[in-house]
Amino acid sequence: MARVKRGLMRHKRHKKIIAMASGYWGRKKNVFSRAHEQVMKSGQYAFRDRRAKKRDFRRLWIARITGACTECDIKYSQLIHGLSLQGIQVNRKMLSELAINDMPAFKAVVEQARAALV
């Protein structure tokens, strides 16, 4: 019975982790144990932040819509409520794009919402 030598597979595994850690600072980029710890932690950060990104963008869109609403003398909550009463389904991303790029169209949407509130 022949013994199993693990040199080749271990070298491949270490090389893969070190490659993933390239660009890190200090020993994290070239010492396997430190690199492995940091690559695992980086994966956790990436997983967490892929979800956080969705929340961050929603907050950004709401902030932009709120700014445009103050120009049109209506509160953000009133705008959203009025649009839901009218049955207008426009997501916040598109509302913020309208507020940035096409203010007359945004004002038309605001007037629709105002009509529902009266």
HUCORTA-V890534 format. One record per helix or strand of 3 or more residues. SS is the DSSP state (H for helix, E for strand). FROM is the first residue (numbers start at 1). TO is the last residue. If there is no record, write none. Layout:
ss:from:to
SS:FROM:TO
SS:FROM:TO
This chain:
ss:from:to
H:7:20
H:26:29
H:32:71
H:76:86
H:92:101
H:103:117
